[in-house]
Every structure is written in C-alpha cells, then in structure tokens.
Amino acid sequence: MRKIIILVFSIGIITAQNNYPIVLIHGFMGWGEDEMGGYNYWGGREDYAQMLRDEGHTVFTVSIGPVSSNWERAIEVYTQLKGGQVDYGKAHAGKFNIVQKPKGKSYQAIYPEWDEEHPVHLIGHSMGGQTARMLQYLLTHEIMADEKLGTPETSELLGGVSTNWIRSITSTVTPHDGTTLADVVTKTIPFVQYFVGIAGVVGNRFYDFDLEQWGFSRGDGETWTSYVKRMRTHEAWATKNVSSWDLSLEGAKELNGVLQADPDVYYFSIAASTTERAPDSPNHIAIPGTSILTRTRSKILGSRVGYWSDGTATDSTWFENDGIVNTRSEFGPTTGINGADPIVEYDENDLLIPGQWYSIGPFQMDHWNIIGHLGSKRTNALSRHIFISQANRLKTLPPF
C-alpha cells in the first residue's frame, strides 16, 4: 500500500541538461489564460505558469476543448503550438459527423520552432494527461484518411511521422484507467460554476466550450445556465467522440490499448488523495479539511463499484480518491488490452529511464487543490512546491 505523502522536499541543486519548454495542458472543463477574468486554471488566484517562468523555465499554456475528445484536444494542442488551421482528419470527421476544419479554429503559433531539434515537456492536469499521451501517439503514427485505399491524411500532424518532439509527459491526477464517478459531466459542473463565480464572469462570454466542430456555440445574450443545459443535451454525448467516453472505465481502457508508453519518452504521474479508509469498512471517507465541493463526491467514489463492458468490476483498491478520480487510476495506465505500461514509484536516487512511468505521491490534497484551487495555506504551498520541483526535475533529463 502506498503511503500518503503530505510533504515534499527539495530535490537539491539542479544540474540542467536540457532547456526544453514546458507546455501546460488543462483538463476536462478547463480554460486557457485570460479566459476567466484573470482567474487562472493553473494556480487559481495565483499564476503557476508565471511562477515557473520566474523560476527560469520557458512555459506555454494552451486553451483546448474542455469537453472534447482527446483526439480533438491533442490536435488543438498541436495546432496552437505550431500555428495554422485545425484539421481533425477526414476519417475522424466523417465517422463522427463533425466539421473537419472549423473556420474559427485557426491559430497564430505559440512555439513555431517545435520539432525534433526543439522538443517540449508536456504537463497535463486530469484529462490533460490523456491528451498529452494522445498527442505523442498522433505525432509518431501515420493516420489513414482511407484505410482500404491506404491513403494518409493530408495534415502535417496526422499524415506524417514526427519522432523526438516530446521529451517527457507528466500527468497530474489523470484518470489513466478512467474514473468511477458516474455522470462525470453533471458531477463536475458545480466546480466550473464555482470558478466562473470567482472570476466574476457569470452571464458573459468568457467561458466557452469551444465546440465549433460540433456546430455548437453560445447564443447572443444566452445565459450560462441555458448554455450549459444545451451542451449537456447535445447528441454528441451519445458518441465516443467526447470527454465523458474517454474518462469512463471502458473509454480509458480503449485508449490504453492504443496509447502505450513510447520507449524514447520519460513519463511521470503525480497522484493525490483526499480520503482515508473508514474505521468499520473498506470504504473511503473524506479526510478533515476536504472542501465542501469535494466532500460529497469523495464519499461517492469511496464506495462505488464500476464495471467494464465484459462485466468485470472494480474492487476496493479503487475507493481511495481525490474527489474526482480514483487514486489508483492516477499512477499510470494498467487496463489496456496489451497489458499495463511499466509503472514504478519515483525515487530521486534512481537513474531514470524512458518508456516507463514514475509515480509520485499520492499527496494529501484533492483534484483541484493540486493546481491551486479551493486549498488551504498548506495545500497551496504544497501545490506550488510540486510544480516547481517537477519542472526542475524535467530539466535534469538528458536531451535527445
């Protein structure tokens, strides 16, 4: 059994071996810089991207579909970094009846130099960790527009093979094996409502679901409540081309069968837990100090059994959680049809090797505390330390 980590310690004098930029990828229901009236996804009232820049790191943030599938989110990350028109692929667009190249999704490059000579480190929170893995897959595999004819897609990302563009992937409280939180869309809306309220932008157009490929947009003068209601009832939720599928047990298992660890990439997973085992049962309950927004959901996850399509059920090892994701799901992918990725506990004295996951934690905090939201003085300090320590750790990795 893993021991809850409450404190982290300095990793000592940093000997930089690379100076690759860090790209921060937000999770489900997330947002980009300047989209929530100055309230940051990374840091809340603080700005973690700037904090890391002040520590000497080059940091970029992206703003991608908060409820879109990992396929579409990964393509948006690529296009925002490299610039140009989003292209979800002819085959993907035809399969899910979406707009292949939405007119409103054309971007100025954030990091146009990005290539095998100028790699990046990816850090994803929650679903952002899955998105980072999907991006690595799309970069290194040729995607077919027509499988029967063997015709590749025409975009540079999907139609080609690009290796050594990503040096490391760090997932932060990512549901690699999915989450047993049923109705994940409905259950997490209160968090976004809370953040929107803090940002003071309820009723205006700051927050957008970025679903132009679905033909979905917020109407002029439309209230936040009406906008969310329409989004919840959209027909796309019945498909696999949506976040709720990728975050489910079965959807994550399907992803894990494809998105296997790359032997040239370093992988880290950062886990959290805001529960402890109940004194009279194997169930888990919230620890003292858990926020009121998290407490109820942590109790639900602490006793809920989930099922895969073959009838297999989760066991009590899934009860520990961070209020949104089962903690054991955060250590790395284990449910793929081809077996689990290698996962070991991180030890600062070990010689790190690519192609396997190094798990760090779990830290005693919840799904949102870890990126600076809803926290106490203790969790806020711990959160900052986690990100600074990890950014420094990434600099010590050998270059390609």
N, C-alpha and C positions, 0 to 999 in steps of 0.2 A: 504494500500500500504506500502511495506517495504521501509524503509529509507536506502539509500546508506550509508555504513559505510566507512569512509575514514581513521579513526584512530582506533587502538585497544589499550587497556590499560592492564597493568599488572593484573594478577588475584590474586596477593597478595602472601603471604607466602604459600608455597606448603607444605601440610601435606601429605606425601606419604602413601598410604595404600597398594599399590602393586608395585612391581618392574618388571612387565612383560615386555618382549622385544617388540619393535615396528618393524613391517615388512612394508617396503615401496613397494607398487605395482605400477609400472608405467602404463601409459595409452596407448591408440592407437598410433602406430608409435613410441613407446618409446624404451628405451635401458637400459642395465644394466651398472654397474660400469666397467670401463676400456674397454668399447666397442666403445668409440668415442674419442679416443686420449686424454683423460683427461677432455673432456667437459662433465659435469655431467647432467643427466636428472634432478636430484634433486638438483637444485641450479645453473646450468649453469657454469659460471666460478668459482663459489663457490661450496662447497660440503656440502649440507644440512645434509646428513647422519652423516658426521663427526662433523658438528656443533652440532647436537643433542647429539652425543656421548660426546662431550666436555661439554655439559650441564648435564651429568650424566646418560644419557639414553643408554640402550643397543639397537642397531639398526641393522637390517639386510635389505639388498636390494635383489631383485630378478630380473632376466632377462628372460622374457617370450615372447611368440609370439606377435609381435607388431601389426599384423593384424589378428590373430587367433580369434576364438570364445571364449566367456567367459568360456565355458565348458573346452576347451583345456587349456586356460590360467590358470584357477583355479587348474587344475590337475598338471600343471607345477609348480605353486607356492608350492603346497603340496610336490611334489617330490623333489624340490630343498631344501626345509626346512628339510625334513625327510631323504632324500637320496634315491638312488636306480634308478630303471628303470621306465620311464614314461609309464603309461598304461592308454590309453584313454577310455578303456572299449570295450568289444566285440560288444555290441549292437551299440554303437556310431560309431565304426569303420566300421561296416557293413552297417549302414544306410547312411554314407557319403563317403564310399569307400576310407578310409584313412588307413594308416599304424597304427595298434593298439599300437605297441611298437617300435617306431623308434630307431634304433641302436645308433644313435648319441645323444640320449636324456637320458643319464644315469648320475646321479649326485652324488658327494660327499655331505653329509648332511651339511647344514649350521647351523641347530639347531636340532640335533638328539633327544634332550630331549623333544621336543614338544609333549605334551599330556595333559590330563585333570589336571595333577599336575603342569604343566608348560605351562600355556596359553600364548597367544600373543595378542597384539593390532595390527589391520590391518589399515594402512592408504593408500588409493588409490587415485591417481590423474586421473581425467577424466574417461575413461573406467575402470581404475583400481578399482574404487569404485564398479562398477558392478561385476568385477571379485572377489572382496572380498566377496560380497553377495553370489555369486555362490559357492565359497569355503565353506562358512558356511552351505549352503544347502547340498552340497555333503558330508560334514562331518557328518551331522545329519540325513541322509536318506540312506536307503539301496537301491542300484540301481540294477535293474534286467538285467542280460545278456539275458534272455529269459522270457518275460512276460507270455507267455502261459504256460510254464513249471514251472514258479516261481523260476527259477534258478538265484541266485545272481551273480554279477560279482565277480571275484576272487581277485582283488586287495584289499589291506587293506583299502584304501580310499573308493572305490565305493561299496565294498561288505560288509562293516561293518557300524556300527553307533557309532560315537565318539562325545560325548557331552562335553561342557565346555572347549573346546580347544581354543575358541576365546572369549576374554572378551569384546572387543569393535571393531566397524568398523567406521572409519572416511572416508567419501567421500569428495574429493576436486574437485569442479566444474565438478561433474559427471552428465552425461545425463541420469538420472534415468528414465525419461519419453521419452528419445530419443532426437534427435536434428532435426530441420527443415532444416539444412544445407544439401541440396541435393548433391549427388555425393561426399560423405564425403571423400572418398579415394583421388579423384582428387583434391579436395579443400584443403586438408591438406598436400599434398606432398610438396608444397613450404616451409612450416615450416621446415620439415625434411631436405630438400635441404639446407636451410639456416644453420641449426645446423651442418650438415655434413661439410659445408663450413667452419664454425667457427672452427670445430675440426681439419680441415686441412687434412681430410682423403678421399676426393673425389677421386674415382678411385681405392681405395684399398679395403680390405675385412673387415674393422672394422664393418660396419653396415650390419646386416644380418636379413632377415625376419623370420628366424627360422621356416621354413615350411617343415621340413623333412617328416612330416606325410603326406603332400600333394605330396611327391616325387619332391619337388621343391628346387633347390639350385642354388647358383650363380656359373657360369662357370668360369674356369680359364681364367684370363685376360679380363673377361666381364666388360664392362663399367657400371657405376652406372645408366646411362640413359637407357641402354638396359635391365639391371636387373629390374629396376622399370617398364619398359614397359611390360616385360613378366609377372611380378607379377600382373599388372593391368588387363591383359587379360586372366588370369588363369580361368579355368572352375569352380573353387570353388566359385567364386563370384556370380554364379547363384544359389547357395545353401543357406541354413540358417546357415551353419556351418562356419561363417565368421564374422569379426567385423562389417562390414557395416550393416548387418542384425540386430545385437544386438544394434547398435547405432541408428537405424531407429525408427520412431514412433511406427510402428507395432511390430518390433522386441522387443523393450523395453517393450511394453505392454504385450507381451507374457511372457517375463522374469518376469515382475511384478506379473503375475498371479501365479508364482511358488515361487519366492524368497521373501517371506514375512518375516517381522521382527520377529526375534526369541525372545521370552519373557525373555531369560537369557542373551541377548547381549545388550550392550549400543551402540547407534547409534548417530553419529554426521555428519552433512553435512555442508560444507563450500562453500559459493557461491560467485560469482564475477560478476561484470557488467562493461562494458566499453562504455555504451551507455546512452543516455538520450532521452526523448520524444521530437520529432520535434515540433517547435512552432506552426505549422499550420496543424498538422495531428496527428493521434495516432501512426504513425510510429516512430521508434527509429533511431537515428543517432549517430555516434561515438563522444565521448567527446574529447575535445582538449587534445593532448598528446598521443592519441592512436597510436600505431606503424603502419607504412605503411603496414606491412604484415597482420595486423589485420583489418585495417580500412575498406577495401572493403567488407570483409566478414561480419563485424558487420553491415554494411548498408544493405546487402542482407538479413541477418537474421532479421533485424529491420523492414522488411515489408513483409516477406514471410509467406504465409499460408501453413500449412502442412495438410495432410489428412491421416486418418486411412482407413483400407480396407472397413469399413462399410459406408464410405462417410462422417463421422464426420470430421469437420475441426477445426484446432486450431484458437484461437481468438487473440485479441490484447495483452492479457497478456503474450503471447509468444514472443513479439517483443523485449523486453529487453534482452540483451545477452552479452556474454563475447568475442565475435568474433568467437566462435566455437560452443558453447552450449547456448541454451535459458536459461536465468537465472532461470525462474520458474521451469525448469526441474531439477535444481541442489539442490532444497530444500529437495527432497525425492520422493519416488515412489508414484504416485497417479493414474495410469492408469490400474492397474491390474483388472482382471475380478472379483476378490473377494473384490474390493474396495481398498482405499488408506491405506498405513501404517499411523499410528498416527504421525503427524508432528507438533512440537511446536517451537516457537522461543526460542533460548537459553537465559537463564537469570542466571547469576552467583550466584544469591541468591536462586535459586530453588533447591530443593532436587531432584537430578537426579534419574530417574527410568529406568530400562532396558525395551526393547521392543518397544520403540518409538524413532523417530528421533528428535534431537535437531539441528535446523538450525542456522547457524552463518553467518552473512553477509546479503546482498552482500557487498563485499569490492570493492572499485573503482579501478579496475585493470582488465587485460584481462586474457584469458585462460592460457597464458604462463607466464605472469608477476607473477602469484601467486606461481609458482615454481622457480622463479628466472631468467627467460629468458626475453630478449627484454625490460627490465624495466628501469625506471628512478631511481635516488637516493631514491625518496620517495617510489616507489613501491617495490624496493629491500629491504628497511628497513622494510616495512610493511609485506612483504612476510616472512622474517626471523622471525619477531615477531609472525606472525600467527602460524608458525610451532612450535616455542619454547613454546608458550602459550598452544597450543593444546597438545603437548607432556607432559607438566606439568599437564594439566587438566586430562589426562588419568591416571597419577599416583595417583590421588586422588580418583579414582573409587575403591569401595570395592572389595576385592578379592573374588573368588568363595568360 
